[in-house]
Structures are given as C-alpha cells and as structure tokens.
Amino acid sequence: MGMVEYGEHEDYVFLGRDILSWRDYSEANANKSTRKCADDRDAINGQRTLIAIGDTLETIAKALLEYETLDGSQIKEIMTTAPPA
C-alpha cells in the first residue's frame, strides 16, 4: 500500500508531544481509507486470478451449456487438463 499520512504534518520536538497533539481527521476516516485500499487490492488480485484461469472458466462454462450440470470430479478433470495460462 505504501505510506499514508493523515492530517497535517508536524515534527515532534520531544517524545511526549504526540500525547498532547490533536488530529484533524477521525479514526473512522482513517479506517475507511485503509479498508478501501485493502478492498481495492483484493479486487485487483481477484481480477488477476480470473484472467489467469480464464481459459479454464470458459471450458467449464461451455461444458455447463452442453451438459447443464457438472459434478466435482468433472470440474477437477477440466481444471487439471486445461492448458496453462
């Protein structure tokens, strides 16, 4: 994700200063932003996975159109015999 800074930046003169300082953002906003970054990352990873196994998914879809149902062993067979992406 990289570094993220919320609010205005102030250099801390001494160690205890952060206890007395205030924030111009809420904890909820910081959590929302962090959650959005994680969700975006998960969506991108999901898209990459679907693209990587796209040929296999297409083969499964064609088999479902032809046979209407597939059991687990048939899906496993398709997944192991499908050409690598």
N, C-alpha and C positions, 0 to 999 in steps of 0.2 A: 504494500500500500504506500510505502514512503512515509515521510514525516508530515505531520499535520499540526498546525498551531492555531489555536482558537484565541480570539480576543487580541488585545493589544499586547505587544511585546515590551517587557520591562526587564532590565538587568537587575538581578538580585544582588544587593550590596552585601548583605550578610545572610547567613543560613536561615535565620528565623523570619525573614521578611515575608516569605510566601504565606505564612500563617495570618499576617495582617493585611495582605493584599486582597483585592476584590476581582471578580471576573465579570466581564461584560457579555457573557453568554451563559446559558443554563446548562446544567448537566444533561437535561433531556435533549437539547440540541446537539450536544457533543455525541451522545449515544445514538441519535438518529443518523448523524453523519457517518459515524463508524459503521452502523448497521447497513447503510446504503452502500458503502464501499465494499463490505463483505458480500452483500447481495449481488452487486454488480460483478464482483469477481466470480461468484458461484455461477451466475448466468453465462459469463464468458466461458468458464470451464465446461459447463453443460453443452454450450453450442459447439465447442471443440470436440467433445466426445461424440455428439450426434454426427458431426461432419466426418469424424474418423471411422464411424461404423455405419455410415450412410448406405453403402452397398449392401451390407447385411440386413439393415432395416428394410431396404427396398425388396430384397429377396423374400423376407418374411411377409411383407405386405402383399406381394404377388401370390405367395402360397396361400395366404388367407383369402384372397379374392377367388382363388381356384377351389380350395377345399373348405372354406368357411371356418373351420376350426383346426387348431394345431395343439398337440399335447406337448408337454415339456421335453420329451425325448426328441420330437421332431424339431423343435426350436433349437435344442442343443446341437443337433446334427447340422442344421443350417449354419449355426454360428461357428462350428468347427470346420466346416467345408467351404465356407465363404472365403473368397480371395482376400488377402490382407490389403488394407487401405494404403 
